[in-house]
Structure formats: C-alpha cells, structure tokens
Amino acid sequence: MSAITTRELVEIDERRLLRRLDDLAQRGALPQGGIYRPLYSPQWTSAMELVATWMKDAGLLVRRDPVGNMWGRIEGSRGGRVIATGSHIDTVRGGGALDGALGVVAGIEAVSSLWQRFGRSTRILECVAICEEEGSRFNTNFWGARAIADRLEPGEADRVRDADGVSLGDAMRGVGLDPAAAATAVRRDLDVFVELHVEQGPILEDHGPRLGVVTTIAGTAHLEITVRGQPDHAGAMAMDRRRDAFLGASAMALGIAEAAVRMGHPAVATVGTIVVEPSQVNVVPGLAKFTVDTRHPDPARRGELITQIGDLSKKIASERNLGVEIKTLRDRPPVNLSPRVGDVLRRAAVTAGIEPREMTSGAGHDAQVLTAAANAGMLFVPSIGGRSHCPEEATAAEDVVLGTRVLATALRELAYQT
Ligand SMILES: [Zn+2]
C-alpha cells in the first residue's frame, strides 16, 4: 500500500467525543453505579439508536445488519475491500463506561472527522457498533463479531437462553431481527478491522507509554475441576479422618494461582466460581466443583500452565485421599493480530510523538474473532488503576482524545491512499 505523504495527526472534535461517551454511559446506567447493557435489551436498543443518530448526523450511510451490528459507511471513490473500525456496545453487569464504548464512539468520531475534513475516502470506510461481545446475558461471547466472521453455530439462536429462559431467537424478534437471517450478517469484503480499546490492566499506566499496539491476544482455557471426598457429620467426624472436598479444592486454588505467579507475567490463572455439596453448615463437604480461567499469549507456555494445573490438582487430591476430575470447558488458542495493521497503528502513534508499547492482551476482544474476516489490529490506551469491568473503569480524557486522534490518523493512511 502507498502511504499518504502528509504525516500529521488528524484533528477530531474532542468535546463532542467526550460528551458522547458521557451520553452513551447514561444508556443502561444502574442506580447503584455502573452500567448494564445486555444484548437486545431496552438499554441496548436505546444505545444503538443513539449510535445510529450520530452516524446519520455525520452523513454516513447507516445500516443495521441481521444480528443488530450497526454500521456507518463512507463509499470510497475507488471501492474495493473495506477498512473498518469499531468495538462492542454491550457491557458486563455493573461494567464501566469505556469497555467497548470507547472503540464505538471513537470509531464514529474518527470516521466522521475524516469525512468532514478530507471528504470522500478512496477506500470504503466503515465504523461499527458490534452488538455483543461479553456473553453477559446469553452465553454467546463474540456473537456480533462471530456473525461478521461466519462463526455462528448452527441452531445457536434457538438453543441459547438467558437466565429468564428467553431464547436468543425470541430476544432478536423482540428488537425486530429475524434469527433465521443471522448467518447473512457475514462480511466477506473486509480488508482491515481496527479496534481502539482500554487496556483493562495496569501496564501502560505503570510503565508507559500512553499507547499500546497489540500483537497477540492471549488464549483462554476454561477448566472445571470436580473434587470428590466424603460428606460426614461436622461434629462427630474427627479431623484426621475427614475427606473434605472443599479443603482439597482450596489447596488446589492456592496452588493454581502460585503456578501462574511462578511462570510470571503475563501468565494468569483465576478460580472464579466454586460450588460445594451438600452445602450445609453442619456437613463436611463431600464435593467441590470450581472453575479455572487461565491465559497466556504464548501457546507453549499456556500449554505448560494447563499441564501444571492438572498435575498439581491430581497430586493434592491423592495426598488428601480425594477424587478429582478435570474437564475442559473452553480452549481458545492465542491469536496473533496483523503485523501490517500494527505497523500502520505504530506509525500513527509516532506521528503523535509516541513510540507505542508492543503488548499482548490478556482480555479477549472482537478483533481476535475478526482476524478470521480481516487484517485486524488493536490500539490500547491506559486504564486508570488498571481497573475494568467495574464502575470505576476510567481513562484520562487526554488519553481518550490521543487514542482517537491516532485511530483517525491510522484510518487516514489506510483509507485515503492516493
Ligand atoms: Zn471490550
């Protein structure tokens, strides 16, 4: 590709950008703090309407696709494959104002600014609010990006239900979408997808600089470990005769965290849920079932960590005369993002006077799924205190503005080639 010759940072409307982030944060705001915009809910619909209004106000061609992703488009003068930017509109329960929202609002701002300042692009340029990424209402992580990348599972809309028993298909019908058409949301005409996102960790804030270019997204493995002991009377059974499943699970949880610490950053392992049976105050637990989420961007190290978790769990079980079963619930390998798009983002950051940090993402993102449909790249801005998926999630306004200007600059190089 031939890069445009002017190497200047693209201007954006900073006040409009920050105001829109505040406005979007009102859609789904919870009285106790934090935000919840579950897929196809009234809060989600309200947020999508706002996004569509912004796209229309900018003069973009606006289209809602068959799963509800909202696209805004500038028809490039030379057509060809599409340059796209965006992120997801949904949130976790009690989430913050920037996870996903930043990439949506900044994407609209970047494309609108380019359109206003430089007119029609040579390439087709689109911004998108992706309908779902978090899996918080339905167990459908990356529903929107998977639809774009032709990764929906057959019958998924009928099979998947929320906590109230509502099927994904019925939820779609509720917002005027036809589940039978979901698979037609696929895009086979994308060239590039760029996502601006908050880091959701502390690296950029602690060590700088203010921008990161993501090279790899860590692979996630979810394990379910079931520990079997023996239920006994909490008063009558002597301590040295017990086969307490919960104590075994506890020792395993400590060992699992230690294994990740020993391996060193960015290895992580989290025991996030545990269920004990029979779960009575006066009964020694006969069964404990817990989940492990473990991630590493290096496939070999990730494999090692999973092996270590299995080995230490079996060792602890045998020392304590317990049974143990380990089941893999999910096994997503690490994903490398496009070096070409990474170079464009790096050049744009350098235009702002910043040599960005090359980094891996511990969190999953739409961009990883969209590597199946496009050359995908990601730009990170710092998260204050490394906090995310909580009401305190925040990024300094100057970093929000910087990230958006760098995004716009990268899109200019990609979509305004002469
Ligand atoms: Zn996100």
Boltz pocket constraint, residues with backbone or C-beta under 6 A from the ligand:
constraints:
  - pocket:
      binder: B
      contacts: [[A, 88], [A, 99], [A, 100], [A, 133], [A, 197], [A, 364], [A, 365]]
      max_distance: 6.0
